């Protein structure tokens, strides 16, 4: 049988086509990667803008990351709330009062962006909303590197002062939207301002604050060096905790709750009843791995609760200190419903800020966090973002009526 004469042109074309397939696939993937953000950015840009004048106060800004108000500005930007006065999206760098780090970093310079008593009435009249994200402040050990870490060092700036309280009071008296967050009236806020804030909010603080740690081993990364000595001084026992757990502090008192001994699981959880999950579009249950405080809600409505999953030994420790395993996470004043208090460090979320200008990013939120309970991004996507957006949207709709 004679051999087939090779068709050199056909074989060459077939060879080149085969070689181009991987390249073609790569080009298609790259195009899709580029087109998707572009389409979503354009869709975001052409959304209807929602003008709002908001006062943001953040006194705890030890880095240029501005973590303690960054996620609030993310929500404002993502949901197309714009600065009514400046007619643009809110800026993490410029649209806040508080501690302002300055460049170059090596010089460790900073300034204070404050408002005066004389400005309060005008600010309260012209603004629609107020959010105090963090008043704890910045301390010597935080700002100057290489210093031995202690529980507290000299304050450079921080604490809620009388002017801050007066603005909050005037905004509330005008039925404006007011949101306050963890540590508003705790250390280093003076006793008088704390008393006035608690009275205006109709809540009282127990003085206890808490934090979850993935490991209580003193050698684990990020574990405060001063906690073990504090425990030894109070209980006259060695520090032998290794597992995950929760540390509760009140002045010079400490409670240690360890997983396996005092807790079924160490991570605190925020639980929300069905009536409020539908109103605020939040998850019914979401882990929370940051600072929180224990308060008495008074006559306020409790929207969500912190729950610590205790064992009998943990219940006993809490009961000895007149505490329970459940306490308020979010409260709302019952009369006008325009004042909220978040008793956790809600606004400090590490998120990819560039996604704030992509309209449909929430549809892909499951790709932006893991199923690991220790992944704090879950809290932002499942709770904080929908909560803040719902509060702002509801308030805006009431103002239009």
Secondary structure, DSSP 8 states (H G I E B T S, - for coil): -------HHHHHHHHHHHHHHHHHHHHHHHHHHHHHHHHHHHHHHTS--EEE-EEEEE----STT-HHHHHHHHHHHHTTEEETTTTEE--TTTS-EEEEE-SSGGGT-EEEE---GGGHHHHHHH-SEEEEEE-S-EEHHHHSTT----S---EEE-S--HHHHHHHHHHHHTT-EEEEETTSSSTTS-HHHHHHHHHHHT-EEEEEEEEEES---TTSTT--THHHHHHHHHH-S-----S-EEEEEETTEEEEEEBTTTBSS-SEEEEE-HHHHHHHT--SEEEE-S-EEEEE-TTSEEEEEEE--B-HHHHHHHHHTT--SEEEEEEE-TTTS-EEEE-B-TT-----GGGGG-TTGGGGGGGSS-S-TT-THHHIIIIIHHHHHHHHHHHHHHHH-
